[in-house]
Amino acid sequence: MSIPDHARANFETLVYAATSGDLALIECTEIATGEVRYVICAVGRDDGDYVFTPFGHLADGNPCELYRPPDASP
């Protein structure tokens, strides 16, 4: 399975933000459900204002129970 270019670009931006110290964890409310989520954001600046770009939220509970690694068989 190949990772799409947009996902790779977002990941590279996330890594850059983390290594630059421009990463934040922000408490947000999910629009669709009203649930509180803890969102990983890159922090930028625009004319002196902070700009937060969300990348995803932290999983509730044990994330190992939510995701399966890619299938290695052909």
Secondary structure, 3 states (H helix, E strand, C coil): CCCCHHHHHHHHHHHHHHHCCCEEEEEEECCCCCCEEEEEEEEEEECCEEEEEEEEECCCCCHHHCCCCCCCCC
